[in-house]
């Protein structure tokens, strides 16, 4: 629960910045759902500390650059059919996909 709450607090700040609804595609993802989704064995999704989402009118990359200046955890983007999705988590600071 602590991971979910910590992430929700940060997400509210992000949502306030964008001013549009976040369409969540994945948040807490226990096994075997994490593996089925292609998640890594140490995924922040396993403890509810990560979320993948999209926002109408934005690419994942655009969203990532909106949050990079202040987001303290992981920020990632995806390619291809998932290029509209951004990943945010409250784990260690790191970036990928852009």
Secondary structure, DSSP 4 states (H G I P E B T S, - for coil): -HHHHHHHHHHHHHHHHH-S--EEEES---TTHHHHTT--TT-GGGGT-EEEEE-TT--HHHHHHHHTTT--SEEEE--GGGTT-EEEESSSSEEE--
